[in-house]
Amino acid sequence: MRIVVAAKPEADQPWLADAVIGLARQTGAVVSVVAADGVELERLASVPRTVFSDSAHAAAASIARRLAEAGVEATVSVLPGRPVPAILDFARQNKADLIVAGSSTRPKVAERLLGSVPLDLIKQSAKPVLVITHPGHPA
């Protein structure tokens, strides 16, 4: 089994890592932790792409470290571009069986206006998407 974990840049998601630890242990899955830098066109970005990619790498590496501490090996990848297409493309190329993402912590109004990566992954993915809710966030 292959699991792709979608890390959210600028977010600490230990609860997401903990859920993946359980899944990986039960299934013996190969885990890839990915984060997209969110930069669609670098020339239009207000700061260099490295600022965004460094943030994406830090989020993915944090989850991978927590997985490693629990004995689950994972690769880390930073993807260029918008999160949903980048994650779906990565999952397709790596023949993922499951995509795991943390639920949005945005207020419902902002989620409707700005979109939600987990919701868009569910709508657009040909593979199952498991959305893990933050334990302190009302469903």
N, C-alpha and C positions, 0 to 999 in steps of 0.2 A: 504494500500500500504506500502511496505517496501523498503526503499532506503539504499543502502550501499555506503558510500562515501570513496573513496580510497585516504587517505592523503599521501603525499610524505614526508618522513623523511628529516629533514634539510631544509625544505621549508616552507615559510609562504605563505598561499594561501587564503587570505581573500576573494578574488573574487570567489573562488570555494564555500566557505561558503555562500556567498551572493546568488549565483545561487541556492544552495540547500534550502536556506530559502524560496525563492519564490516557489520552487516546493513543499516543505513541507506544506506551507500555503495553496496552491491551492488544494492539494490532501489529507491533513490530515495525511500524511505519518509518519510512525515510522522510525526514522533515526538512523543508526549505522555508526560511523566514525571509520575506521580501518586503520592501518598502519602496514606494515611488517618490521621486523628488518633486513631482507636481509641476514641473516646468515644461510648458508646452512649447514655447518659443523662447530660447535663451536670450535673444536680442531684445525681447520685450520685458525681461525680468528686471526688477528694480535693483537686485544685487546679483553677484555672480552665482552661477548654478551650484558651485561647490558649497555655498551656504545651505542650500536646500538639500543637496545630496549628503552633506555631513550630518544634518539633522535626521534624514531618513536612515542613514547607516547607524547612527546612535540608537535609534528606536529598534531596529532589527537586531542589532548586536546585543542589546539589553535582553531581549526575549531569548536569543540564542544562548546567552550566558546562563540564564535561569534554567533553560532546558539542559545544558551541559552539566550544571550543578546537580541535576536530578538523574544524570546518566543517559540523557537523550541527546544524541549528536544531531546537529543541524547545520546546514549551510546558510550563509547570509548573502543576499543579493540586493543591490540598490538599482532600481529601474528608472530610466528616464521617462518623463512625461506624466500624463494624467493617471491617477491611480487605477481606475477601473479597467481601462483597456490594457494598461501595462501588466496588471496582475493576471487578467484573463489570458493574455498572450503568453506570459511566463508559465501559467498553469497548463496551457495547451502544449507548449513546447516541451515541458517536462513531464507530460502525461500524468498530471495530478489526478488522484481519485477523489480528493476532497479539498476545498478551500475553507480555511477558518479565519474569521474576522471578528474583531471586537465590535460590540454595538456602538452606535453613535451616542455621544454624550451631549449633543446639541439639543437645545430646546426644540420641541416639535415644529414651531413656526419657522425657525431657522432651517431645520431639516427639510421642510417642504420648499422653501425658497432656494436653498443652496444645494440640496441633494444630500444623499447619504451613500457613502461608499458601500457599506454592507448591503443596503437595500438594492443598489444598482448592480452589485455582484450577483445577488439572488435573481434579479430580473434577467440578466444577460448571460449568466454562466450555463454552459451545457452540462457541467458537473455539479454535484451537490455542494451547497455552501452552508456551513454551520456558523451561526452568529452567536457569540458568547456575550452575555450581558454582564456588565460590571456588577459585582455583588452588592454594592451600595447604591446602585442606580435603579429607580423604579422602572419596571417593564412597561 
